[in-house]
């Protein structure tokens, strides 16, 4: 698995002096980036997609009816669910200034003690 490291400098002015802190992010799984560009970003956030999808009526219908990939309704409902998911992700990103939103674990901060903002509930609220 190829990981990418993205350095970001954060400058903090504190009463008369400036401290510079370097942050970096490692992209562990670019396929789980739901919004933005996995090759260039500065302000990422993360979500738990499974928690979001269970709140989308079309996805719940797939599960409740036990639909599979062989059922035509599966694809129609999944397409609608994906549209709602993507629209809610975009609304949160744009309103909060995130230039990338990915699945928890798909992008990790370096150092690891600086967690990324988890915006799962904000996305659910935008559905």
N, C-alpha and C positions, 0 to 999 in steps of 0.2 A: 504494500500500500504506500503510495507516494503522499507525503505530507508536505504542506507548504507553510512557510513561516512568514508572517507579515508584521514588520515592525511598525509601531505607532509611537510617536513621541508625545508625551503629555507635559505641558508646561504649566506650572502652578506658581503664581506670584503670591508671595507671603511677605507682607509688611517690609518692603525694602530689599528683599532678595528673591531670586528666582531659583526654583529647583526643577530639574528636568528628570523625569522618570520615563524609562523605556518600557513599553508594553508590546507584546507580540502575540499573534494568534496562529495556531497550527490548524490547518484544515485537514481533518482526518477523513472526511467523506464528502466530497463535493456533490455527490448525487443526492445528498439530503439537505442541500441548500434550497430553501423554498422561495427566497426573495433575494435579489441582488446578484452580485458577481463574486463567485468564489475565488477569482484571481485578483480582485482588487476591492478592498473595503477597509473602512477605518472604524466604524461604529456598529459592531454586530450585536445581535440578541439571539436568544434561543427559545424554542417551544417544544412541547411534547405533543406531536401531531395526533397520537392516538386519543389523547384527552380532548382534543378539539373535534376530531371526526365523530366521536360518540355523541356530540351535541348537535350534529347536523342531521335533520330529519331524513334526508335521502339516504344517508349512510346507515342510520338506524333501521330504515326499511329494508335495506339489503340484508342486514344481520337478522332482523326479526323474521323475514320471509325465507331465510336460508338460501338466498339466491347465490348462484355460482357464475363463473365466467362463461358457462354454456348458455345461460339465460339472457335473452336480449335486454330484458329490463335491468339486469345488472349493470350493463354498460351505460344506459341512459341515466340511471340513478347515480352511478359513480361519477359520471361526467358533471352532473349538477352539483354533487358534493364537492368535487375538486374545484369547481368554479367558485363556490361559496368560501371554501378554505382559502383559495388564492386571493380572493377579493378582501377577506378579513385580514389576512397577513399583510397585504399591501396597505390597507387603511392604517394599521398599527405602525408599520414602518414609516409611512409618510407623516403621520401625525406626531410620532415620537422621535423622528430623525435618525432611525436606524437605516443603514445602507445595506445591511445583509441580515436575514433571519434564517436560521438553520435549526435542524433537530438537535436536541440536547446531546452532546457528545460528538457531533459532526465537526464542531469548531471548538477548540479549547484554548484558553488564555495561557500565556507564559509570562509571568510565573502563574502556576496553577492556583495559588491562593487568592487570585482576583477573579471571582466568578462572573460569568456573563449574565446580563439581565435576562430573566426568564419571563417572557411576555405571554405565556399560554393563556392566562385568564383575560388579559386585554384582548386577545384574538377572539376568544369565546364571546366576550361582550360585544364584539363588532359583527358577529354572525347575523 
